[in-house]
């Protein structure tokens, strides 16, 4: 039997040679050509039935591999048009973010989505994007800083009782900021997250453990901060009476550990989807039925717990230094994926720069280094996938802010609001962000405002151009 006859059956490439070889063995054993052709058709129809062994095992393995590649190609095709999704604050959102969300809503695994009023362009999914997928997780749908989150602690101290110099001293002594920065070994705190057995479940996690242990309790660069300020409650809530309180607000993530987890699994997802439309390359996904998808899910959730642990240690150190107990606290992650019921179906809801806002759920939406932040309570809006914004959102990219903003004007803005800044680059200036009041007003159906936080002394990493 020759290759031309085999090709007529529909075999391709390497399978043709394997089919010819197997047919020769069967004909050599005395089988008639017609019977051999019938066997080849049977292998072609159900290669899995021949994988265990025998003359057709190699052909069956090749056909199975070809089938998997063909299915991958079919799965990589984007939908012809984006699925419909809700947009809040459309007048505040740049076209580039809308375009990115449109691509995300064309993924074959996408089932629902929403765009928050602080949205702006990111890698893959826009910042402020919420995306629900079926049985799939997208590493860049979560983001590079896995588990990036907020925490607020309220202290039994009047705001004006903490003087400026004392606040500066406390923040300088008990916080650390910047890429690769950590406390000295003798200064480090311990945390239960470092004693989880999860670190031993994957070689990658084991490799990154020392980095995570070294950086525990510290914060990154960019828009991460720790700040003292005034929390104002117009009416009793959070277990507190109405009034003004000294509070600490922090924004931090999973440091170098989370960033390397994100990079590793993003590259892996891209390799597994080589035929994905280039417009969606950074939205490559991992099936939760796969070993890779389960590994990412485990690593992502560990990074989320690690990020929250960093906040806990920051707040514990400062509460000890103040010599007080915390009266009330609020925290939430805003770069993570959750399993969530959507229209009666369990989906994977990615929030990349979006605050979980289920009915009654507390969350934190900060402004900028000189603008207020808000404690909010979610209203569980179904079309928003029970989400809200995670901040004010950028209106100027970092390069644009650094090249266009004037330091003197930024400094005047800070002074006019009575804010003292430690570190902080001009790329994080208030003028680089949307007005938080505008963002909050566009999502009144998503959250109710519980309290207002006004920053007074702010610590951040130093930028390329300090203010």
JOGI-V80327 format. One record per run of one state. SS is the DSSP state (2 for helix, 1 for strand, 0 for the rest). FROM is the first residue (numbers start at 1). TO is the last residue. Records with the same first field share a line. If there is no record, write none. Layout:
SS = FROM-TO / FROM-TO
This chain:
0 = 1-2 / 9-13 / 29-32 / 46-46 / 51-56 / 76-85 / 88-89 / 93-94 / 105-109 / 121-126 / 134-135 / 138-138 / 143-148 / 156-158 / 162-163 / 175-176 / 178-184 / 188-191 / 196-196 / 201-202 / 216-218 / 220-224 / 234-236 / 238-239 / 241-242 / 253-254 / 273-277 / 284-285 / 288-290 / 323-325 / 334-334 / 343-344 / 353-353 / 357-361 / 366-372 / 379-381 / 385-386 / 390-393 / 395-397 / 405-406 / 417-419 / 423-424 / 429-429 / 434-435 / 442-446 / 461-465 / 467-467
2 = 3-8 / 14-28 / 33-45 / 47-50 / 57-75 / 90-92 / 95-104 / 139-142 / 159-161 / 164-174 / 185-187 / 192-195 / 197-200 / 203-215 / 255-272 / 278-283 / 291-322 / 382-384 / 398-404 / 407-416 / 426-428 / 430-432 / 436-441
1 = 86-87 / 110-120 / 127-133 / 136-137 / 149-155 / 177-177 / 219-219 / 225-233 / 237-237 / 240-240 / 243-252 / 286-287 / 326-333 / 335-342 / 345-352 / 354-356 / 362-365 / 373-378 / 387-389 / 394-394 / 420-422 / 425-425 / 433-433 / 447-460 / 466-466
